[in-house]
Amino acid sequence: MIELDLSGLKCPLPVLRTRKVLLTLSPGERLQVISTDPLAGIDIPNLIRETGDVLESQKQEDSRLIFLVRKTAPA
């Protein structure tokens, strides 16, 4: 699993960097994204719907949003 810590970055950087990393993954690989931007709670799930990948989990720990994404669509 690849971890992408985007703490401290503001919209639109978390979603742009997540998209960039997703493009490098092979189907079946997982990506954990950590963000402190509250808008990421909306933007990351929307991105995953657009790419056709799977959002396996989304949780909040204090000010951090943590997403687990599984790559399913070819790049």
CHARMM internal coordinates of N, CA and C (Angstrom, degrees):
IC EDIT
DIST 1 N 1 CA 1.4480
DIST 1 CA 1 C 1.5329
ANGL 1 N 1 CA 1 C 108.54
DIST 1 C 2 N 1.3026
ANGL 1 CA 1 C 2 N 115.20
DIHE 1 N 1 CA 1 C 2 N 139.92
DIST 2 N 2 CA 1.4635
ANGL 1 C 2 N 2 CA 122.04
DIHE 1 CA 1 C 2 N 2 CA 178.19
DIST 2 CA 2 C 1.5189
ANGL 2 N 2 CA 2 C 108.17
DIHE 1 C 2 N 2 CA 2 C -99.80
DIST 2 C 3 N 1.3278
ANGL 2 CA 2 C 3 N 116.79
DIHE 2 N 2 CA 2 C 3 N 136.34
DIST 3 N 3 CA 1.4615
ANGL 2 C 3 N 3 CA 120.82
DIHE 2 CA 2 C 3 N 3 CA 177.45
DIST 3 CA 3 C 1.5235
ANGL 3 N 3 CA 3 C 109.04
DIHE 2 C 3 N 3 CA 3 C -109.79
DIST 3 C 4 N 1.3227
ANGL 3 CA 3 C 4 N 115.33
DIHE 3 N 3 CA 3 C 4 N 131.18
DIST 4 N 4 CA 1.4595
ANGL 3 C 4 N 4 CA 122.33
DIHE 3 CA 3 C 4 N 4 CA 179.40
DIST 4 CA 4 C 1.5242
ANGL 4 N 4 CA 4 C 107.21
DIHE 3 C 4 N 4 CA 4 C -120.65
DIST 4 C 5 N 1.3477
ANGL 4 CA 4 C 5 N 116.38
DIHE 4 N 4 CA 4 C 5 N 104.25
DIST 5 N 5 CA 1.4592
ANGL 4 C 5 N 5 CA 120.96
DIHE 4 CA 4 C 5 N 5 CA -178.58
DIST 5 CA 5 C 1.5249
ANGL 5 N 5 CA 5 C 108.68
DIHE 4 C 5 N 5 CA 5 C -95.33
DIST 5 C 6 N 1.3210
ANGL 5 CA 5 C 6 N 115.93
DIHE 5 N 5 CA 5 C 6 N 108.83
DIST 6 N 6 CA 1.4589
ANGL 5 C 6 N 6 CA 122.59
DIHE 5 CA 5 C 6 N 6 CA -177.44
DIST 6 CA 6 C 1.5230
ANGL 6 N 6 CA 6 C 111.47
DIHE 5 C 6 N 6 CA 6 C -108.74
DIST 6 C 7 N 1.3165
ANGL 6 CA 6 C 7 N 116.54
DIHE 6 N 6 CA 6 C 7 N 23.22
DIST 7 N 7 CA 1.4612
ANGL 6 C 7 N 7 CA 121.99
DIHE 6 CA 6 C 7 N 7 CA -179.41
DIST 7 CA 7 C 1.5254
ANGL 7 N 7 CA 7 C 110.07
DIHE 6 C 7 N 7 CA 7 C -55.88
DIST 7 C 8 N 1.3342
ANGL 7 CA 7 C 8 N 115.76
DIHE 7 N 7 CA 7 C 8 N 134.97
DIST 8 N 8 CA 1.4509
ANGL 7 C 8 N 8 CA 121.48
DIHE 7 CA 7 C 8 N 8 CA 177.80
DIST 8 CA 8 C 1.5194
ANGL 8 N 8 CA 8 C 114.71
DIHE 7 C 8 N 8 CA 8 C 90.77
DIST 8 C 9 N 1.3371
ANGL 8 CA 8 C 9 N 117.32
DIHE 8 N 8 CA 8 C 9 N -14.96
DIST 9 N 9 CA 1.4623
ANGL 8 C 9 N 9 CA 119.92
DIHE 8 CA 8 C 9 N 9 CA 179.34
DIST 9 CA 9 C 1.5247
ANGL 9 N 9 CA 9 C 110.12
DIHE 8 C 9 N 9 CA 9 C -85.40
DIST 9 C 10 N 1.3078
ANGL 9 CA 9 C 10 N 116.05
DIHE 9 N 9 CA 9 C 10 N 143.26
DIST 10 N 10 CA 1.4715
ANGL 9 C 10 N 10 CA 121.74
DIHE 9 CA 9 C 10 N 10 CA -179.18
DIST 10 CA 10 C 1.5168
ANGL 10 N 10 CA 10 C 110.33
DIHE 9 C 10 N 10 CA 10 C -107.51
DIST 10 C 11 N 1.3239
ANGL 10 CA 10 C 11 N 114.65
DIHE 10 N 10 CA 10 C 11 N 158.20
DIST 11 N 11 CA 1.4575
ANGL 10 C 11 N 11 CA 124.14
DIHE 10 CA 10 C 11 N 11 CA 177.71
DIST 11 CA 11 C 1.5349
ANGL 11 N 11 CA 11 C 109.55
DIHE 10 C 11 N 11 CA 11 C -50.38
DIST 11 C 12 N 1.3034
ANGL 11 CA 11 C 12 N 118.64
DIHE 11 N 11 CA 11 C 12 N 132.95
DIST 12 N 12 CA 1.4704
ANGL 11 C 12 N 12 CA 129.65
DIHE 11 CA 11 C 12 N 12 CA 10.55
DIST 12 CA 12 C 1.5257
ANGL 12 N 12 CA 12 C 114.41
DIHE 11 C 12 N 12 CA 12 C -99.49
DIST 12 C 13 N 1.3433
ANGL 12 CA 12 C 13 N 118.69
DIHE 12 N 12 CA 12 C 13 N 8.40
DIST 13 N 13 CA 1.4607
ANGL 12 C 13 N 13 CA 120.56
DIHE 12 CA 12 C 13 N 13 CA -173.69
DIST 13 CA 13 C 1.5301
ANGL 13 N 13 CA 13 C 115.16
DIHE 12 C 13 N 13 CA 13 C -57.66
DIST 13 C 14 N 1.3468
ANGL 13 CA 13 C 14 N 120.60
DIHE 13 N 13 CA 13 C 14 N -42.89
DIST 14 N 14 CA 1.4686
ANGL 13 C 14 N 14 CA 117.74
DIHE 13 CA 13 C 14 N 14 CA -179.73
DIST 14 CA 14 C 1.5277
ANGL 14 N 14 CA 14 C 113.77
DIHE 13 C 14 N 14 CA 14 C -58.03
DIST 14 C 15 N 1.3104
ANGL 14 CA 14 C 15 N 117.18
DIHE 14 N 14 CA 14 C 15 N -43.78
DIST 15 N 15 CA 1.4638
ANGL 14 C 15 N 15 CA 119.05
DIHE 14 CA 14 C 15 N 15 CA -178.11
DIST 15 CA 15 C 1.5374
ANGL 15 N 15 CA 15 C 110.80
DIHE 14 C 15 N 15 CA 15 C -72.41
DIST 15 C 16 N 1.3194
ANGL 15 CA 15 C 16 N 117.57
DIHE 15 N 15 CA 15 C 16 N -35.76
DIST 16 N 16 CA 1.4668
ANGL 15 C 16 N 16 CA 119.88
DIHE 15 CA 15 C 16 N 16 CA 178.87
DIST 16 CA 16 C 1.5218
ANGL 16 N 16 CA 16 C 111.31
DIHE 15 C 16 N 16 CA 16 C -66.11
DIST 16 C 17 N 1.3244
ANGL 16 CA 16 C 17 N 116.95
DIHE 16 N 16 CA 16 C 17 N -42.74
DIST 17 N 17 CA 1.4723
ANGL 16 C 17 N 17 CA 120.14
DIHE 16 CA 16 C 17 N 17 CA 179.71
DIST 17 CA 17 C 1.5250
ANGL 17 N 17 CA 17 C 111.39
DIHE 16 C 17 N 17 CA 17 C -70.41
DIST 17 C 18 N 1.3379
ANGL 17 CA 17 C 18 N 116.28
DIHE 17 N 17 CA 17 C 18 N -35.04
DIST 18 N 18 CA 1.4668
ANGL 17 C 18 N 18 CA 119.21
DIHE 17 CA 17 C 18 N 18 CA 176.48
DIST 18 CA 18 C 1.5209
ANGL 18 N 18 CA 18 C 110.24
DIHE 17 C 18 N 18 CA 18 C -63.52
DIST 18 C 19 N 1.3278
ANGL 18 CA 18 C 19 N 116.91
DIHE 18 N 18 CA 18 C 19 N -45.07
DIST 19 N 19 CA 1.4741
ANGL 18 C 19 N 19 CA 121.19
DIHE 18 CA 18 C 19 N 19 CA 178.80
DIST 19 CA 19 C 1.5316
ANGL 19 N 19 CA 19 C 110.33
DIHE 18 C 19 N 19 CA 19 C -58.75
DIST 19 C 20 N 1.3222
ANGL 19 CA 19 C 20 N 116.41
DIHE 19 N 19 CA 19 C 20 N -43.42
DIST 20 N 20 CA 1.4671
ANGL 19 C 20 N 20 CA 120.97
DIHE 19 CA 19 C 20 N 20 CA -178.45
DIST 20 CA 20 C 1.5262
ANGL 20 N 20 CA 20 C 111.33
DIHE 19 C 20 N 20 CA 20 C -60.78
DIST 20 C 21 N 1.3329
ANGL 20 CA 20 C 21 N 116.64
DIHE 20 N 20 CA 20 C 21 N -43.67
DIST 21 N 21 CA 1.4620
ANGL 20 C 21 N 21 CA 119.87
DIHE 20 CA 20 C 21 N 21 CA 179.77
DIST 21 CA 21 C 1.5255
ANGL 21 N 21 CA 21 C 110.79
DIHE 20 C 21 N 21 CA 21 C -70.15
DIST 21 C 22 N 1.3230
ANGL 21 CA 21 C 22 N 117.93
DIHE 21 N 21 CA 21 C 22 N -39.92
DIST 22 N 22 CA 1.4729
ANGL 21 C 22 N 22 CA 120.51
DIHE 21 CA 21 C 22 N 22 CA 179.05
DIST 22 CA 22 C 1.5266
ANGL 22 N 22 CA 22 C 111.40
DIHE 21 C 22 N 22 CA 22 C -57.94
DIST 22 C 23 N 1.3100
ANGL 22 CA 22 C 23 N 116.75
DIHE 22 N 22 CA 22 C 23 N -35.12
DIST 23 N 23 CA 1.4654
ANGL 22 C 23 N 23 CA 120.30
DIHE 22 CA 22 C 23 N 23 CA -179.53
DIST 23 CA 23 C 1.5232
ANGL 23 N 23 CA 23 C 112.21
DIHE 22 C 23 N 23 CA 23 C -65.73
DIST 23 C 24 N 1.3328
ANGL 23 CA 23 C 24 N 117.75
DIHE 23 N 23 CA 23 C 24 N -21.23
DIST 24 N 24 CA 1.4592
ANGL 23 C 24 N 24 CA 121.08
DIHE 23 CA 23 C 24 N 24 CA -178.80
DIST 24 CA 24 C 1.5332
ANGL 24 N 24 CA 24 C 112.87
DIHE 23 C 24 N 24 CA 24 C -91.44
DIST 24 C 25 N 1.3325
ANGL 24 CA 24 C 25 N 117.38
DIHE 24 N 24 CA 24 C 25 N -9.76
DIST 25 N 25 CA 1.4672
ANGL 24 C 25 N 25 CA 120.74
DIHE 24 CA 24 C 25 N 25 CA -174.98
DIST 25 CA 25 C 1.5200
ANGL 25 N 25 CA 25 C 111.90
DIHE 24 C 25 N 25 CA 25 C -85.95
DIST 25 C 26 N 1.3195
ANGL 25 CA 25 C 26 N 114.76
DIHE 25 N 25 CA 25 C 26 N 153.92
DIST 26 N 26 CA 1.4563
ANGL 25 C 26 N 26 CA 121.71
DIHE 25 CA 25 C 26 N 26 CA 173.45
DIST 26 CA 26 C 1.5200
ANGL 26 N 26 CA 26 C 108.95
DIHE 25 C 26 N 26 CA 26 C -95.12
DIST 26 C 27 N 1.3438
ANGL 26 CA 26 C 27 N 117.63
DIHE 26 N 26 CA 26 C 27 N 152.93
DIST 27 N 27 CA 1.4678
ANGL 26 C 27 N 27 CA 119.37
DIHE 26 CA 26 C 27 N 27 CA 177.19
DIST 27 CA 27 C 1.5292
ANGL 27 N 27 CA 27 C 111.39
DIHE 26 C 27 N 27 CA 27 C -52.92
DIST 27 C 28 N 1.3342
ANGL 27 CA 27 C 28 N 115.01
DIHE 27 N 27 CA 27 C 28 N 135.56
DIST 28 N 28 CA 1.4597
ANGL 27 C 28 N 28 CA 121.47
DIHE 27 CA 27 C 28 N 28 CA -178.97
DIST 28 CA 28 C 1.5226
ANGL 28 N 28 CA 28 C 113.37
DIHE 27 C 28 N 28 CA 28 C 98.60
DIST 28 C 29 N 1.3216
ANGL 28 CA 28 C 29 N 117.98
DIHE 28 N 28 CA 28 C 29 N -22.27
DIST 29 N 29 CA 1.4585
ANGL 28 C 29 N 29 CA 120.18
DIHE 28 CA 28 C 29 N 29 CA 178.67
DIST 29 CA 29 C 1.5251
ANGL 29 N 29 CA 29 C 109.65
DIHE 28 C 29 N 29 CA 29 C -72.29
DIST 29 C 30 N 1.3364
ANGL 29 CA 29 C 30 N 115.04
DIHE 29 N 29 CA 29 C 30 N 152.77
DIST 30 N 30 CA 1.4630
ANGL 29 C 30 N 30 CA 121.02
DIHE 29 CA 29 C 30 N 30 CA -179.60
DIST 30 CA 30 C 1.5179
ANGL 30 N 30 CA 30 C 110.86
DIHE 29 C 30 N 30 CA 30 C -115.71
DIST 30 C 31 N 1.3223
ANGL 30 CA 30 C 31 N 113.98
DIHE 30 N 30 CA 30 C 31 N 147.85
DIST 31 N 31 CA 1.4540
ANGL 30 C 31 N 31 CA 122.19
DIHE 30 CA 30 C 31 N 31 CA 179.81
DIST 31 CA 31 C 1.5209
ANGL 31 N 31 CA 31 C 108.39
DIHE 30 C 31 N 31 CA 31 C -130.18
DIST 31 C 32 N 1.3329
ANGL 31 CA 31 C 32 N 115.75
DIHE 31 N 31 CA 31 C 32 N 125.98
DIST 32 N 32 CA 1.4622
ANGL 31 C 32 N 32 CA 120.34
DIHE 31 CA 31 C 32 N 32 CA 173.54
DIST 32 CA 32 C 1.5167
ANGL 32 N 32 CA 32 C 107.35
DIHE 31 C 32 N 32 CA 32 C -102.54
DIST 32 C 33 N 1.3288
ANGL 32 CA 32 C 33 N 116.20
DIHE 32 N 32 CA 32 C 33 N 123.26
DIST 33 N 33 CA 1.4549
ANGL 32 C 33 N 33 CA 122.37
DIHE 32 CA 32 C 33 N 33 CA -178.85
DIST 33 CA 33 C 1.5239
ANGL 33 N 33 CA 33 C 108.63
DIHE 32 C 33 N 33 CA 33 C -111.50
DIST 33 C 34 N 1.3259
ANGL 33 CA 33 C 34 N 116.16
DIHE 33 N 33 CA 33 C 34 N 129.23
DIST 34 N 34 CA 1.4593
ANGL 33 C 34 N 34 CA 122.02
DIHE 33 CA 33 C 34 N 34 CA 177.75
DIST 34 CA 34 C 1.5157
ANGL 34 N 34 CA 34 C 107.61
DIHE 33 C 34 N 34 CA 34 C -117.07
DIST 34 C 35 N 1.3341
ANGL 34 CA 34 C 35 N 116.41
DIHE 34 N 34 CA 34 C 35 N 128.49
DIST 35 N 35 CA 1.4588
ANGL 34 C 35 N 35 CA 120.85
DIHE 34 CA 34 C 35 N 35 CA -178.60
DIST 35 CA 35 C 1.5274
ANGL 35 N 35 CA 35 C 109.85
DIHE 34 C 35 N 35 CA 35 C -141.70
DIST 35 C 36 N 1.3233
ANGL 35 CA 35 C 36 N 115.55
DIHE 35 N 35 CA 35 C 36 N 147.57
DIST 36 N 36 CA 1.4611
ANGL 35 C 36 N 36 CA 120.50
DIHE 35 CA 35 C 36 N 36 CA 174.41
DIST 36 CA 36 C 1.5273
ANGL 36 N 36 CA 36 C 111.14
DIHE 35 C 36 N 36 CA 36 C -106.28
DIST 36 C 37 N 1.3261
ANGL 36 CA 36 C 37 N 117.09
DIHE 36 N 36 CA 36 C 37 N 0.24
DIST 37 N 37 CA 1.4606
ANGL 36 C 37 N 37 CA 121.58
DIHE 36 CA 36 C 37 N 37 CA 179.00
DIST 37 CA 37 C 1.5292
ANGL 37 N 37 CA 37 C 108.93
DIHE 36 C 37 N 37 CA 37 C -80.98
DIST 37 C 38 N 1.3413
ANGL 37 CA 37 C 38 N 118.52
DIHE 37 N 37 CA 37 C 38 N 118.27
DIST 38 N 38 CA 1.4656
ANGL 37 C 38 N 38 CA 120.25
DIHE 37 CA 37 C 38 N 38 CA -178.90
DIST 38 CA 38 C 1.5327
ANGL 38 N 38 CA 38 C 113.25
DIHE 37 C 38 N 38 CA 38 C -57.97
DIST 38 C 39 N 1.3226
ANGL 38 CA 38 C 39 N 117.69
DIHE 38 N 38 CA 38 C 39 N -30.55
DIST 39 N 39 CA 1.4652
ANGL 38 C 39 N 39 CA 119.87
DIHE 38 CA 38 C 39 N 39 CA 179.61
DIST 39 CA 39 C 1.5223
ANGL 39 N 39 CA 39 C 113.08
DIHE 38 C 39 N 39 CA 39 C -69.05
DIST 39 C 40 N 1.3163
ANGL 39 CA 39 C 40 N 117.46
DIHE 39 N 39 CA 39 C 40 N -17.59
DIST 40 N 40 CA 1.4592
ANGL 39 C 40 N 40 CA 120.60
DIHE 39 CA 39 C 40 N 40 CA 177.29
DIST 40 CA 40 C 1.5269
ANGL 40 N 40 CA 40 C 110.72
DIHE 39 C 40 N 40 CA 40 C -61.91
DIST 40 C 41 N 1.3261
ANGL 40 CA 40 C 41 N 117.27
DIHE 40 N 40 CA 40 C 41 N -27.35
DIST 41 N 41 CA 1.4630
ANGL 40 C 41 N 41 CA 121.35
DIHE 40 CA 40 C 41 N 41 CA 177.71
DIST 41 CA 41 C 1.5154
ANGL 41 N 41 CA 41 C 113.02
DIHE 40 C 41 N 41 CA 41 C -61.88
DIST 41 C 42 N 1.3091
ANGL 41 CA 41 C 42 N 116.62
DIHE 41 N 41 CA 41 C 42 N -21.75
DIST 42 N 42 CA 1.4655
ANGL 41 C 42 N 42 CA 122.64
DIHE 41 CA 41 C 42 N 42 CA 176.55
DIST 42 CA 42 C 1.5339
ANGL 42 N 42 CA 42 C 109.62
DIHE 41 C 42 N 42 CA 42 C -101.64
DIST 42 C 43 N 1.3305
ANGL 42 CA 42 C 43 N 115.40
DIHE 42 N 42 CA 42 C 43 N -45.43
DIST 43 N 43 CA 1.4651
ANGL 42 C 43 N 43 CA 120.75
DIHE 42 CA 42 C 43 N 43 CA -172.13
DIST 43 CA 43 C 1.5235
ANGL 43 N 43 CA 43 C 114.07
DIHE 42 C 43 N 43 CA 43 C -68.05
DIST 43 C 44 N 1.3264
ANGL 43 CA 43 C 44 N 117.77
DIHE 43 N 43 CA 43 C 44 N -43.47
DIST 44 N 44 CA 1.4745
ANGL 43 C 44 N 44 CA 120.03
DIHE 43 CA 43 C 44 N 44 CA -177.29
DIST 44 CA 44 C 1.5309
ANGL 44 N 44 CA 44 C 110.85
DIHE 43 C 44 N 44 CA 44 C -65.28
DIST 44 C 45 N 1.3500
ANGL 44 CA 44 C 45 N 119.92
DIHE 44 N 44 CA 44 C 45 N -49.08
DIST 45 N 45 CA 1.4692
ANGL 44 C 45 N 45 CA 118.29
DIHE 44 CA 44 C 45 N 45 CA 176.87
DIST 45 CA 45 C 1.5385
ANGL 45 N 45 CA 45 C 112.88
DIHE 44 C 45 N 45 CA 45 C -58.76
DIST 45 C 46 N 1.3361
ANGL 45 CA 45 C 46 N 117.56
DIHE 45 N 45 CA 45 C 46 N -37.22
DIST 46 N 46 CA 1.4672
ANGL 45 C 46 N 46 CA 119.91
DIHE 45 CA 45 C 46 N 46 CA 176.99
DIST 46 CA 46 C 1.5254
ANGL 46 N 46 CA 46 C 111.44
DIHE 45 C 46 N 46 CA 46 C -63.91
DIST 46 C 47 N 1.3240
ANGL 46 CA 46 C 47 N 116.65
DIHE 46 N 46 CA 46 C 47 N -41.22
DIST 47 N 47 CA 1.4591
ANGL 46 C 47 N 47 CA 120.83
DIHE 46 CA 46 C 47 N 47 CA 177.08
DIST 47 CA 47 C 1.5256
ANGL 47 N 47 CA 47 C 110.72
DIHE 46 C 47 N 47 CA 47 C -60.03
DIST 47 C 48 N 1.3265
ANGL 47 CA 47 C 48 N 116.37
DIHE 47 N 47 CA 47 C 48 N -45.10
DIST 48 N 48 CA 1.4637
ANGL 47 C 48 N 48 CA 120.44
DIHE 47 CA 47 C 48 N 48 CA -177.71
DIST 48 CA 48 C 1.5259
ANGL 48 N 48 CA 48 C 110.63
DIHE 47 C 48 N 48 CA 48 C -63.77
DIST 48 C 49 N 1.3281
ANGL 48 CA 48 C 49 N 117.32
DIHE 48 N 48 CA 48 C 49 N -38.57
DIST 49 N 49 CA 1.4707
ANGL 48 C 49 N 49 CA 119.88
DIHE 48 CA 48 C 49 N 49 CA 175.15
DIST 49 CA 49 C 1.5283
ANGL 49 N 49 CA 49 C 110.67
DIHE 48 C 49 N 49 CA 49 C -61.94
DIST 49 C 50 N 1.3212
ANGL 49 CA 49 C 50 N 117.06
DIHE 49 N 49 CA 49 C 50 N -40.40
DIST 50 N 50 CA 1.4716
ANGL 49 C 50 N 50 CA 121.34
DIHE 49 CA 49 C 50 N 50 CA 179.59
DIST 50 CA 50 C 1.5260
ANGL 50 N 50 CA 50 C 111.96
DIHE 49 C 50 N 50 CA 50 C -65.31
DIST 50 C 51 N 1.3306
ANGL 50 CA 50 C 51 N 117.22
DIHE 50 N 50 CA 50 C 51 N -41.90
DIST 51 N 51 CA 1.4629
ANGL 50 C 51 N 51 CA 120.81
DIHE 50 CA 50 C 51 N 51 CA -175.19
DIST 51 CA 51 C 1.5194
ANGL 51 N 51 CA 51 C 112.29
DIHE 50 C 51 N 51 CA 51 C -78.77
DIST 51 C 52 N 1.3345
ANGL 51 CA 51 C 52 N 117.70
DIHE 51 N 51 CA 51 C 52 N -20.26
DIST 52 N 52 CA 1.4575
ANGL 51 C 52 N 52 CA 120.71
DIHE 51 CA 51 C 52 N 52 CA -178.29
DIST 52 CA 52 C 1.5163
ANGL 52 N 52 CA 52 C 112.90
DIHE 51 C 52 N 52 CA 52 C 86.39
DIST 52 C 53 N 1.3186
ANGL 52 CA 52 C 53 N 117.64
DIHE 52 N 52 CA 52 C 53 N 6.58
DIST 53 N 53 CA 1.4603
ANGL 52 C 53 N 53 CA 121.02
DIHE 52 CA 52 C 53 N 53 CA 177.30
DIST 53 CA 53 C 1.5344
ANGL 53 N 53 CA 53 C 109.23
DIHE 52 C 53 N 53 CA 53 C -82.07
DIST 53 C 54 N 1.3267
ANGL 53 CA 53 C 54 N 117.43
DIHE 53 N 53 CA 53 C 54 N -176.99
DIST 54 N 54 CA 1.4622
ANGL 53 C 54 N 54 CA 121.80
DIHE 53 CA 53 C 54 N 54 CA -174.21
DIST 54 CA 54 C 1.5260
ANGL 54 N 54 CA 54 C 110.27
DIHE 53 C 54 N 54 CA 54 C -117.10
DIST 54 C 55 N 1.3278
ANGL 54 CA 54 C 55 N 115.52
DIHE 54 N 54 CA 54 C 55 N 126.57
DIST 55 N 55 CA 1.4640
ANGL 54 C 55 N 55 CA 121.17
DIHE 54 CA 54 C 55 N 55 CA 173.15
DIST 55 CA 55 C 1.5239
ANGL 55 N 55 CA 55 C 106.21
DIHE 54 C 55 N 55 CA 55 C -88.94
DIST 55 C 56 N 1.3382
ANGL 55 CA 55 C 56 N 116.75
DIHE 55 N 55 CA 55 C 56 N 102.09
DIST 56 N 56 CA 1.4596
ANGL 55 C 56 N 56 CA 121.01
DIHE 55 CA 55 C 56 N 56 CA -175.78
DIST 56 CA 56 C 1.5182
ANGL 56 N 56 CA 56 C 112.04
DIHE 55 C 56 N 56 CA 56 C -76.29
DIST 56 C 57 N 1.3342
ANGL 56 CA 56 C 57 N 117.34
DIHE 56 N 56 CA 56 C 57 N -34.97
DIST 57 N 57 CA 1.4604
ANGL 56 C 57 N 57 CA 119.46
DIHE 56 CA 56 C 57 N 57 CA 177.69
DIST 57 CA 57 C 1.5181
ANGL 57 N 57 CA 57 C 110.46
DIHE 56 C 57 N 57 CA 57 C -157.72
DIST 57 C 58 N 1.3217
ANGL 57 CA 57 C 58 N 113.53
DIHE 57 N 57 CA 57 C 58 N 155.04
DIST 58 N 58 CA 1.4585
ANGL 57 C 58 N 58 CA 121.76
DIHE 57 CA 57 C 58 N 58 CA 175.70
DIST 58 CA 58 C 1.5183
ANGL 58 N 58 CA 58 C 106.32
DIHE 57 C 58 N 58 CA 58 C -143.76
DIST 58 C 59 N 1.3410
ANGL 58 CA 58 C 59 N 116.77
DIHE 58 N 58 CA 58 C 59 N 125.29
DIST 59 N 59 CA 1.4573
ANGL 58 C 59 N 59 CA 119.24
DIHE 58 CA 58 C 59 N 59 CA 179.36
DIST 59 CA 59 C 1.5146
ANGL 59 N 59 CA 59 C 109.60
DIHE 58 C 59 N 59 CA 59 C -143.86
DIST 59 C 60 N 1.3109
ANGL 59 CA 59 C 60 N 114.63
DIHE 59 N 59 CA 59 C 60 N 163.04
DIST 60 N 60 CA 1.4535
ANGL 59 C 60 N 60 CA 120.78
DIHE 59 CA 59 C 60 N 60 CA 178.01
DIST 60 CA 60 C 1.5202
ANGL 60 N 60 CA 60 C 109.06
DIHE 59 C 60 N 60 CA 60 C -120.35
DIST 60 C 61 N 1.3310
ANGL 60 CA 60 C 61 N 115.72
DIHE 60 N 60 CA 60 C 61 N 130.60
DIST 61 N 61 CA 1.4705
ANGL 60 C 61 N 61 CA 122.70
DIHE 60 CA 60 C 61 N 61 CA 174.56
DIST 61 CA 61 C 1.5185
ANGL 61 N 61 CA 61 C 106.41
DIHE 60 C 61 N 61 CA 61 C -125.81
DIST 61 C 62 N 1.3192
ANGL 61 CA 61 C 62 N 116.06
DIHE 61 N 61 CA 61 C 62 N 108.34
DIST 62 N 62 CA 1.4602
ANGL 61 C 62 N 62 CA 122.14
DIHE 61 CA 61 C 62 N 62 CA -174.30
DIST 62 CA 62 C 1.5306
ANGL 62 N 62 CA 62 C 108.61
DIHE 61 C 62 N 62 CA 62 C 56.29
DIST 62 C 63 N 1.3302
ANGL 62 CA 62 C 63 N 118.09
DIHE 62 N 62 CA 62 C 63 N -120.96
DIST 63 N 63 CA 1.4627
ANGL 62 C 63 N 63 CA 120.03
DIHE 62 CA 62 C 63 N 63 CA -178.51
DIST 63 CA 63 C 1.5254
ANGL 63 N 63 CA 63 C 112.26
DIHE 62 C 63 N 63 CA 63 C -94.79
DIST 63 C 64 N 1.3334
ANGL 63 CA 63 C 64 N 117.30
DIHE 63 N 63 CA 63 C 64 N 4.81
DIST 64 N 64 CA 1.4685
ANGL 63 C 64 N 64 CA 120.99
DIHE 63 CA 63 C 64 N 64 CA -177.58
DIST 64 CA 64 C 1.5201
ANGL 64 N 64 CA 64 C 111.40
DIHE 63 C 64 N 64 CA 64 C -99.17
DIST 64 C 65 N 1.3189
ANGL 64 CA 64 C 65 N 115.47
DIHE 64 N 64 CA 64 C 65 N 133.65
DIST 65 N 65 CA 1.4498
ANGL 64 C 65 N 65 CA 122.13
DIHE 64 CA 64 C 65 N 65 CA 170.80
DIST 65 CA 65 C 1.5216
ANGL 65 N 65 CA 65 C 107.01
DIHE 64 C 65 N 65 CA 65 C -100.30
DIST 65 C 66 N 1.3323
ANGL 65 CA 65 C 66 N 116.28
DIHE 65 N 65 CA 65 C 66 N 132.39
DIST 66 N 66 CA 1.4626
ANGL 65 C 66 N 66 CA 120.73
DIHE 65 CA 65 C 66 N 66 CA -177.24
DIST 66 CA 66 C 1.5246
ANGL 66 N 66 CA 66 C 108.31
DIHE 65 C 66 N 66 CA 66 C -124.21
DIST 66 C 67 N 1.3335
ANGL 66 CA 66 C 67 N 114.92
DIHE 66 N 66 CA 66 C 67 N 123.99
DIST 67 N 67 CA 1.4610
ANGL 66 C 67 N 67 CA 121.88
DIHE 66 CA 66 C 67 N 67 CA -178.57
DIST 67 CA 67 C 1.5201
ANGL 67 N 67 CA 67 C 108.62
DIHE 66 C 67 N 67 CA 67 C -117.82
DIST 67 C 68 N 1.3260
ANGL 67 CA 67 C 68 N 115.82
DIHE 67 N 67 CA 67 C 68 N 140.21
DIST 68 N 68 CA 1.4628
ANGL 67 C 68 N 68 CA 120.79
DIHE 67 CA 67 C 68 N 68 CA 172.96
DIST 68 CA 68 C 1.5161
ANGL 68 N 68 CA 68 C 106.95
DIHE 67 C 68 N 68 CA 68 C -117.17
DIST 68 C 69 N 1.3278
ANGL 68 CA 68 C 69 N 115.17
DIHE 68 N 68 CA 68 C 69 N 118.49
DIST 69 N 69 CA 1.4579
ANGL 68 C 69 N 69 CA 122.02
DIHE 68 CA 68 C 69 N 69 CA -174.69
DIST 69 CA 69 C 1.5201
ANGL 69 N 69 CA 69 C 108.82
DIHE 68 C 69 N 69 CA 69 C -117.89
DIST 69 C 70 N 1.3344
ANGL 69 CA 69 C 70 N 115.98
DIHE 69 N 69 CA 69 C 70 N 135.95
DIST 70 N 70 CA 1.4635
ANGL 69 C 70 N 70 CA 120.74
DIHE 69 CA 69 C 70 N 70 CA 174.36
DIST 70 CA 70 C 1.5218
ANGL 70 N 70 CA 70 C 108.50
DIHE 69 C 70 N 70 CA 70 C -110.43
DIST 70 C 71 N 1.3043
ANGL 70 CA 70 C 71 N 115.66
DIHE 70 N 70 CA 70 C 71 N 125.33
DIST 71 N 71 CA 1.4699
ANGL 70 C 71 N 71 CA 121.86
DIHE 70 CA 70 C 71 N 71 CA 179.41
DIST 71 CA 71 C 1.5228
ANGL 71 N 71 CA 71 C 108.59
DIHE 70 C 71 N 71 CA 71 C -72.13
DIST 71 C 72 N 1.3129
ANGL 71 CA 71 C 72 N 116.67
DIHE 71 N 71 CA 71 C 72 N 124.38
DIST 72 N 72 CA 1.4647
ANGL 71 C 72 N 72 CA 120.07
DIHE 71 CA 71 C 72 N 72 CA 176.95
DIST 72 CA 72 C 1.5113
ANGL 72 N 72 CA 72 C 111.52
DIHE 71 C 72 N 72 CA 72 C -123.47
DIST 72 C 73 N 1.3159
ANGL 72 CA 72 C 73 N 116.37
DIHE 72 N 72 CA 72 C 73 N -34.60
DIST 73 N 73 CA 1.4661
ANGL 72 C 73 N 73 CA 120.19
DIHE 72 CA 72 C 73 N 73 CA -176.72
DIST 73 CA 73 C 1.5163
ANGL 73 N 73 CA 73 C 110.37
DIHE 72 C 73 N 73 CA 73 C -86.12
DIST 73 C 74 N 1.3314
ANGL 73 CA 73 C 74 N 117.00
DIHE 73 N 73 CA 73 C 74 N 143.26
DIST 74 N 74 CA 1.4641
ANGL 73 C 74 N 74 CA 118.27
DIHE 73 CA 73 C 74 N 74 CA 174.90
DIST 74 CA 74 C 1.5226
ANGL 74 N 74 CA 74 C 110.86
DIHE 73 C 74 N 74 CA 74 C -64.40
DIST 74 C 75 N 1.3051
ANGL 74 CA 74 C 75 N 116.38
DIHE 74 N 74 CA 74 C 75 N 151.32
DIST 75 N 75 CA 1.4820
ANGL 74 C 75 N 75 CA 121.05
DIHE 74 CA 74 C 75 N 75 CA -177.61
DIST 75 CA 75 C 1.5200
ANGL 75 N 75 CA 75 C 111.47
DIHE 74 C 75 N 75 CA 75 C -67.49
END
COOR INIT
IC SEED 1 N 1 CA 1 C
IC BUILD
